[in-house]
Amino acid sequence: MPVELSRNLLIAIEGLDGTGKSTVACLLAKRLNGVVYATPPPEFVPIRKALDSSRSLSARFYYYLSSVCYAGAEASGLREHSHVILDRYVSSTIACHKALGLHIDIDATSLDLPVPDFTFLLTAPNERERRRRIRSRAICSSSDRRVDEPAIRAAMMREFRRFGFPEIDTTNITAHQVVDTIICQIGLTNQVVLRAPS
């Protein structure tokens, strides 16, 4: 059942591949009558393969960082009319590239980006379940394969956890239950007027 609020929210969903981010973002947007904005945005897709395959980790980082800056500006515009759910945001870019070994001293709050009202880190500690979820996806570049290595995944999780976002283990619950958990954690259950489906 969709919910209505007095102001539009910006909510970021972060996490490793296979944790359910895209599914949860879509369901949450539907529940809030909002929109999903995935990064990198479509405008950046044509050069993604070249940058993902680049030997320069810095070039890859700045590609993703610029795509996030672009996405932030777009999300701000969308937010004027509806809730916006970000499927990955700046934390993913920083966590991934630090885990890959790039020495960057960057504070996400120092960037000229809209700050989400809420950010949630989805986890799936059960590796078998996580792998099942991504089995149908094609890993298209050497950097994608590297990001899926156990040591890199562990390093990414350490970097994600430095941000202190609330974590939701998606292993043994449905995507709808994850959305219920998010709705509850941001306090909407006590503050919103529920609108009957049309």
N, C-alpha and C positions, 0 to 999 in steps of 0.2 A: 504494500500500500504506500503510495507516494506521501511525502511529508512536505509541509510548507514552513518556511522560516521568514523572519522579518528582514534578514539580510542574506546575501549570497556568500557561501563559504568556498574557500580554496582548500582542498584536501589532497595531500600527496600520499600515494601508496608506493612504498619502497620494498626492496627485497631481491633475493637471488632469482634467477630463472627457475621456473617450475614451482614457485610458491603460491601461485594463483593470483598474481597482481592484476592482470588484464581482466580476468573473469570477475574478480571482486570489484574492480573499478567500474566495469559496465553495470553490474548489479547495483552498486551504491549510487551511481548516477541515475539509474532508473528509479530507485527508491526516493531519491531527493529531487526528482524532476530536473536533473542537471545534465551536464555534458562531460564526456571523457576527452582528455587531451593526452595523447601518448607522445613520448619523446624517443628518438628524435622525430621532429615533425616531418610531414610529407615533403616539404620543400628541401629538406636536407638529405633525403633518401638517395637521390641520384649519385652523390659522391661518397656515400657511406661505405660501399665495398672497397673503394680505393683507400680510404683512410683506415678502415679496419685491417687492411692487408699491409699497411705501411710499416716499415721498420722503425719509424719514428713514433715512439710512445707519446712524445710531446705533441706531435701533430694530431694524433688520435685524441688526446685529451682536449686540446683546444677546439677540435671539431665538435666533440660532444658538449663542451662547455658553451660554445657559441650557440649550439642548437637548444640548449637549456635556456640561455638568455633570451633567445627568440621565442621559445615556448612560454617563458614567463610573461613577456610582453603580450603575446596572443591571449594567454589565460586571463590577464588583467582585463582585456577588452571583453572577453566572453563573460567574465564575472559580473559585468555591469547588467547582464540580462539573466544569468542563471548561475547555479552552483557549478563549480568546475572541479573535476576529479583528475588529478595528474597521475598518469601511469608512468612512474619514474620521474625523478626531478634531480636537482643538483647533487643531492647526497649520493645518488647512485654513481654519478660521474666521478665524484671525489673518491668514494670508497673503492670503486673498481680500479681506478688508475693508481691509487696508493698501493692497493693489493698487488698490482702488476709490477710495482717497483719504481714508479715515478716519484721522485722526491719533490713534492710540492708542499708549500707552506701557504695554504689558502684557507681563509675563513669564509664559509658560505654566507655569513651575515654581512661580510664586507662587500659582497657583490650587489649590484643594483638590480635585485630580483624581488618580485613580490614574495612575501613570506607566507607560507601556508598557515591557515588557522589551525590545522591539525596535520600531523604526519604519522603514518603507521608503518611499522616494519613487519612485513609478513615473513614467517619462517616456516620451514618444513624440515625439521631435524631428521626425519626418517628418509634416508637417502634413496631407498628403494621406491618410496612413494613419489619423491621429487623427480627421479629419473623416469618413472612411469608417465608423469605429466608432460615431460618434454620430449618423450620418445618420437613423437611425430614431427618435431621441429628439425629443420635442416641446420646443421652448424656449417656456416658458409665461409668462415675465414680462420686463419691460424690463431688470431687473437680470441675468437669465440671459443675455440678448442682450449686455449690456454686458460681462459676465464673459468672453464668448467673443470679444471684440474682441482683435486681435493685441497691441495695446499693454498691455492689462490682463493677458492671458495671460503676456506677457513679465515684467510686474511681479510677477505671482503666483509665477512660477518663481524670480525673484530673492529674494522673501520666503521661499519654501520652502527655498531653498538656505542661507539664514541659519541654519536649524536644524541643518545639518550631517548630515542623515540619509543613509544609504547610498542611492545611486540605481541603479535598474535600468531600462535602456532596453528597452522592450517592443516596439519597432518591428518587428524582424525575428525575434522568437522567439515561440513559442507560450505560452499561459498556463501550461501544464504545465511548460515550461522555466523560466518565471519562478518558479514554486513551487519547482522544484528548486534554483534559485539562492538563494532565501530560506532553504530548508532547509540548504543548504551554508553560507551566510553566518552563520547563527546557531549553527552547529556541531553540528547534530543528527546529521549523517551519522556522526560518530564517537562519539556519546554515547547514542544511543537503541537500544532493543531493537525491532527491526522485528517486527510481528505479522502473520502471514499472514492474508489476507482470509478472512472466514468465509463 
